């Protein structure tokens, strides 16, 4: 069960996961969000990263920002497994 891994997450500036959190870069052909609600909770309440990078959902690629976290769906291929242009995010230290 994936929840056992989310429970191990600790505070971090940068978080990399395969699965998106619910509501950020997690939509497929339907408009139903497919991300993990439990991951979103851990990201917002425990990890509190400045940057969260993930993939998995190939259609909803892009950068999504909140006040405290930049979420990046960096899926490298589309739904036909054609390689897409990379997403570049600049990380500036405080």
Secondary structure, 3 states (H helix, E strand, C coil): CCHHHHCCCCCCCEEECCCCECCCCCECCCCCECCEHHHHHHHHHHHCCCEEEECCCCCCCEEEECCCCEEEECCCECCCCCECCCCCCCCCCC
